[in-house]
Amino acid sequence: MNTAIPTSRESPELRALIDQRYADVMAACRVARIPLYDDAGVAERIRRTLLASDFAFEVFRRQPELLAPAGLERLRAGSDAGARGASLDLPVDETACMAVLRRFRHAEAVRLVFRDVNGLDDIDETLSSTSTLYEALLASALRWSEAAMHARYGRPRDAEGIEQRMVVVGFGKLGGNELNFSSDIDLVLAYASGGETDGARPLDNGEYFIREARQLVRLLAEPTVDGICARVDLRLRPFGNAGRLALPFSAMEQYYQREGRDWERYAWIKARPVAGDRTAGRELQDMLRPFVYRRYLDYTAFAGLREMKSLIDAEVARKDLAGNLKLGPGGIREIEFVVQLTQMIRGGRDPALRVRGLLPALKACESRGYIPAARAKLLREAYVFLRRLENRVQMLRDAQTHDIPDDDLTRERLALGLDYASWHDLERELTKHREAVSSEFAAVLVPEAGGTATVPAADRDIWTKARDASLNAATMEASGFVPGNPVAEELTKLPNAASVRSMSARSSERLERLMPQLIGAARASVSPSPSLLRLIRLVQAVARRSSYLALLDEQPNARRRVAGVFADSAFLAERVIAQPLLLDDVLDPRIDQLPLKRADISAEIARTLGALDERDAERELERINEFRSSIAFRLGLAFNDARADATATARRLAGLAEAVVGAVLALAMRELIAQHGRLPGEGSGFAVLGYGSLGGEELGFASDLDLVFVYDGKRANLMSDGPRQVDGTRWYQRLAQRVMHWLGAQTHAGKLYEVDTRLRPDGSKGLLVASVDAFEAYQRDRAWTWEHQALQRARHVAGDERLGGTLAHIRRDILAVPRDGDRVRSEVSAMRTRWRAERDRSTEALVDVKQGRGALIDIEFMLQGMVLAHAATHPTILDTTASSVLVDVLRDVGLLTVAQADVLHVAHADLLQMGLACTLDLRSRVVARTPELDALCQGVSRVAVELGFDFESSGDAARKAV
């Protein structure tokens, strides 16, 4: 930044002012016998400071020692006021103490001006340093107040005799570490527990802390000949000006649970302990977190913040504050609303958003995908510009103002101090930023909300008739809902549903606005009647949850999207009705991003669990379930919208299941260790193998999981080191049982997965968990061919990585054993024939896309047979478990022709697509036979014959295969 005043553009009036003030400052230095050494352009930096600040001029005149060599070093020093404040020596006399505090504040404030206007600090550093200065002032004043109070009354203690200290919580820009130069400081004062002081004149803790609070405020805010230290605002405390100056934690918790309002939640987002007992302050924050950040996504915040903005707008109009940098249109407050609205809605579920300070919060919202990068860039640039300008306005005269001065000379000073050629250039830049912020604010906080949206009279009439029980099928069919009778019946029942009758007055009002809009949204969908029937069930499910009603009422895009999904997919609709939390996924701004790679999913689960306020297995399991449902739902939407094909969707579903199994295993292990302790040795010695669709990375939306549990047999007889010791065999058995139980446990969010463990050694007759040696011995000596087919798809999905590597080697060794190709093809064919006889639901008119002739299982068996017959000579075909990839590998090694590979690729992708589509429509995977589908299946059957497989015959071979 250029630090020289652009003298060529100064008006004569401004140049004369700066010259005179510089001369006055130099005269004060001479009187005080302070030499000024103009090294490194000191004089020019002083002149630039005088250009920007009348306050700095007055302080230099009163305290010329600030320009002595030591004073200049302080002005130029990069360190903030924290260390200097901690060593501040305050006199015992109150008047003298107040004088020292004020002179310290003036010296440090001038330092802030000097560094800011000379480009030594950017705006972030200036705001942070200002916050640090006031924290230092608070700490010093509180330290003095405590000493004075202790001398009179002793130290406050709780019922157990533990000393209590004041907790000073900073709000607003102090809490966000972004304080304005001349801002007031918003504080809430508290203490942990009741009790009394231990002095000769005991005082109840409540009265003690009120008196200490008054003393603290007096030291900082009472005017003296030196002015004030800080404007202290305590109106954010419970009950405002009518409330006690300091409250115990229990009273604060009770207040916010019963009385807390949206604006108080908004305020607490930035709150942090800034002085006193900071450890207890963090405990208070943890206690109040459920008030600030709701467990569910909180779209009621729209209405709350809109009400706040209406009050602000009324104040702006009443006081003619249109040009106010903070409160006016396109001002700082609108930027804060956009960011903090996102924090309020989503911060309960996404801990990454629980950050203080506008710019860090904006960065978090952008990095998590909730605020698009372009919008974030616009808001960031506007915020930095507005805060720089606001700070300079306040630095002029140390006044708490947010208004641009009217006089030309002051405007010239502002412009030149900010390196603009003229006020006109600065004003043009200001207008650009404010217009951009206004536009973004209108788009975010004031969408086409239910209260302002126009609704066709016919839709209002339908809902009125439903409430009056006069709605009939003819009316519905005339409005586009065919058949009309089911919809008319369900709409008529809705007002009398128990959940609707028990709604609050505010929710009932919202429902009155919402229902006609839902009727219109359903009509605009591809299947109006099914969509509306499902929407009615959704309304019944969320009638007592105002946040979800608010989402649909506030967000027209959400209404259209939900109606469209409910028309397209019965499966996704049922998921939303069962778990309304998934409504957020419909509206999530990140919805167009394909959901997550495997590593991203694992990281997201860890972040999700980290948001929990307490470590409770049941609560963690429920959160894992909510997370799984959310990601699976996003995958369903992506597939339904053709943003992801079947292969990618199935692979991601498998990745999701893998991450969930890993999270449940970690949870089970933590609980088991707490109960029985750890077993000796590195790693857990426990691995989970995924078989079937999970192992092959071709999972469906409603697939169960084929799992096999294996442990390190060398630890079987070792004892755990916990309070209730068990041997290794029992330890691993209990771990496997716990994983099984929790994967299938019913929670409020549903069940994670159905689990099938029959592919373990000896099937359902064998132990739930096998040692590595037992697993290997079984696979080598007793496993049937079909079990080796299953092994081809097995892969390590959770647990000890080293043990997983051992199992992968065992798998390769067993599958690479030389086999008689004809025998393999015969046994695989026999087993396929038996499966088809037992499971194929195809008819002359229908094709079972999984079990039918030439369908998915034919492809799967064919590929597995090829692996068993040829792995000994082509070991690279053991590198993958996924059918779509295996086709390519078999082609590359010459075991499939290009034409055969193409047939299998197309058939596999199309049949998988049909199967997933059936699931999303809640239909069995049996589809109407078409010439195209028949040709597809015939192509698969032809390749099978070419490769030597006979999936058509039956008889003794099929029986011998098992």
Secondary structure, DSSP 4 states (H G I P E B T S, - for coil): ---S--GGG--HHHHHHHHHHHHHHHHHHHHTT-----GGGHHHHHHHHHHH-HHHHHHHHH-GGGGSHHHHHHHH----HHHHHHT----SSHHHHHHHHHHHHHHHHHHHHHHHHTTSS-HHHHHHHHHHHHHHHHHHHHHHHHHHHHHHH--EE-TT--B---EEEE-HHHHTT---TT--EEEEEEES---EE-SSS--BHHHHHHHHHHHHHHHHHS-BTTB-S--EE-TTSTTGGGS-SEEEHHHHHHHHHHT--HHHHHHHTS-EEEEE-HHHHHHHHHHHHHHHS-SS--THHHHHHHHHHHHHHHHHHHHT-TT-TTTSTTSHHHHHHHHHHHHHHHTTT-GGG---SHHHHHHHHHHTTSS-HHHHHHHHHHHHHHHHHHHHHHHHHT----SPP-SHHHHHHHHHHTT-SSHHHHHHHHHHHHHHHHHHHHHHHS-S-TTT----HHHHHHHHHHHTT---HHHHHHTT-SSHHHHHHHHHHGGGSHHHHT--HHHHHHHHHHHHHHHHHHHTSSSHHHHHHHHHHHHHHHTT-HHHHHHHHH-HHHHHHHHHHHHH-HHHHHHHHH-GGGHHHHH-TTTTS----HHHHHHHHHHHHHT-SS--HHHHHHHHHHHHHHHHHHHHHHHHTTSS-HHHHHHHHHHHHHHHHHHHHHHHHHHHHHHH-PPSSSS--EEEEEEHHHHTT---TT--EEEEEEE-GGGTT-B--SSS--BHHHHHHHHHHHHHHHHH--BTTB----EE-TTSTTGGGS-SEEEHHHHHHHHHHT--HHHHHHHHT-EEEEE-HHHHHHHHHHHHHHHTS---HHHHHHHHHHHHHHHHHHH----SSEEETTTSTTSHHHHHHHHHHHHHHHTTT-GGGGS---HHHHHHHHHHTTSS-HHHHHHHHHHHHHHHHHHHHHHHTT--SEEE--HHHHHHHHHHHHHHHHTT---S--SHHHHHT-
